Amino acid sequence: MRRGSLARSVLLLGFVLALAWSAATASATPPCAAETRLVNAWLEILNQHVRITGQQTRLLGNMYALVAADQDVPGTMVTQMALLTGKNTLVISGGERRLARMPGGTPNGRRFKGLALRYLREVARPLNSCIGRLIVAQTRTQIASVIQCVESVQRTQASLSRAVDRSLAQMAATTSPCR
């Protein structure tokens, strides 16, 4: 692995995590009980994903430090990263199933539900895949591909986070009854 490319990947992952956390901490209290359950489930799923991705990022940082010091990365670190990637995959797919089964409550709730599912499919899942590809990248081309993957996820994440935040604000401002 090239040191500069790995460092850039770790920094990009940290940035994506910071943006994801801002969406997770947005405060909204929707008036509809179904919306409240939906938002609470979303925040729980996103919190688990962000926590695991944070562990992955710290582990990548440790791996980078070893590579920068011209030391070998122990197989246990690679195994731990693979386990975290698998765990995150389970959180994401389980979260998708859970959210898909939940009622939206109101039109705003249904819009939020669609955005939350889209976030899991277009941001969380691809980011986890990028991380998984990074730990097995051996060539400069493979590392460049991972960096492009993370940058693409970052662009998608920024726009979806804004849409999720707007949707949360709309649910908080609307007093329409559940349906």
Backbone hydrogen bonds, N-H to C=O, Kabsch-Sander energy under -0.5 kcal/mol:
donor,donor_aa,acceptor,acceptor_aa,energy
6,L,2,R,-2.2
7,A,3,R,-2.5
8,R,4,G,-2.3
9,S,5,S,-2.2
10,V,6,L,-2.4
11,L,7,A,-2.4
12,L,8,R,-2.4
13,L,9,S,-2.4
14,G,10,V,-2.2
15,F,11,L,-2.1
16,V,12,L,-2.5
17,L,13,L,-2.3
18,A,14,G,-2.1
19,L,15,F,-2.1
20,A,16,V,-2.4
21,W,17,L,-2.4
22,S,18,A,-1.5
23,A,19,L,-1.4
24,A,20,A,-1.8
25,T,21,W,-1.7
26,A,23,A,-0.8
28,A,26,A,-0.6
36,T,32,C,-2.4
37,R,33,A,-2.5
38,L,34,A,-2.2
39,V,35,E,-3.1
40,N,36,T,-2.7
41,A,37,R,-2.5
42,W,38,L,-2.5
43,L,39,V,-2.9
44,E,40,N,-2.1
45,I,41,A,-2.5
46,L,42,W,-3.1
47,N,43,L,-2.4
48,Q,44,E,-2.1
49,H,45,I,-2.4
50,V,46,L,-2.9
51,R,47,N,-2.4
52,I,48,Q,-2.4
53,T,49,H,-2.7
54,G,50,V,-2.3
55,Q,51,R,-1.8
56,Q,52,I,-2.4
57,T,53,T,-2.5
58,R,54,G,-2.5
59,L,55,Q,-2.3
60,L,56,Q,-2.6
61,G,57,T,-2.3
62,N,58,R,-2.2
63,M,59,L,-2.5
64,Y,60,L,-2.7
65,A,61,G,-2.3
66,L,62,N,-1.9
67,V,63,M,-2.4
68,A,64,Y,-3.1
69,A,65,A,-1.5
70,D,67,V,-1.7
71,Q,66,L,-3.0
77,M,74,P,-0.9
78,V,74,P,-1.4
79,T,75,G,-2.6
80,Q,76,T,-2.6
81,M,77,M,-2.3
82,A,78,V,-2.3
83,L,79,T,-2.4
84,L,80,Q,-2.5
85,T,81,M,-2.4
86,G,82,A,-2.3
87,K,83,L,-2.6
88,N,84,L,-2.6
89,T,85,T,-2.0
90,L,86,G,-1.9
91,V,87,K,-2.2
92,I,88,N,-2.6
93,S,89,T,-2.7
94,G,90,L,-2.5
95,G,91,V,-2.3
96,E,92,I,-2.4
97,R,93,S,-2.1
98,R,94,G,-2.5
99,L,95,G,-2.8
100,A,96,E,-2.5
101,R,97,R,-1.6
102,M,98,R,-0.8
102,M,99,L,-0.7
106,T,104,G,-1.4
110,R,106,T,-2.8
111,R,107,P,-2.2
112,F,108,N,-2.5
113,K,109,G,-2.7
114,G,110,R,-2.2
115,L,111,R,-2.2
116,A,112,F,-2.9
117,L,113,K,-2.5
118,R,114,G,-2.3
119,Y,115,L,-2.6
120,L,116,A,-2.0
121,R,117,L,-2.2
122,E,118,R,-3.1
123,V,119,Y,-2.2
124,A,119,Y,-1.9
125,R,120,L,-2.4
127,L,123,V,-2.5
128,N,124,A,-2.3
129,S,125,R,-2.0
130,C,126,P,-2.6
131,I,127,L,-2.3
132,G,128,N,-2.2
133,R,129,S,-2.3
134,L,130,C,-2.1
135,I,131,I,-1.6
136,V,132,G,-0.6
136,V,133,R,-0.6
137,A,133,R,-0.6
137,A,134,L,-0.8
143,I,139,T,-2.2
144,A,140,R,-2.6
145,S,141,T,-2.1
146,V,142,Q,-1.9
147,I,143,I,-2.3
148,Q,144,A,-2.3
149,C,145,S,-2.1
150,V,146,V,-2.6
151,E,147,I,-2.5
152,S,148,Q,-2.3
153,V,149,C,-2.3
154,Q,150,V,-2.5
155,R,151,E,-2.0
156,T,152,S,-2.1
157,Q,153,V,-3.0
158,A,154,Q,-2.1
159,S,155,R,-1.6
160,L,156,T,-2.4
161,S,157,Q,-2.6
162,R,158,A,-1.6
163,A,159,S,-1.9
164,V,160,L,-2.7
165,D,161,S,-2.6
166,R,162,R,-2.4
167,S,163,A,-2.3
168,L,164,V,-2.5
169,A,165,D,-2.2
170,Q,166,R,-2.4
171,M,167,S,-2.3
172,A,168,L,-2.0
173,A,169,A,-1.8
174,T,170,Q,-1.6
179,R,105,G,-3.0
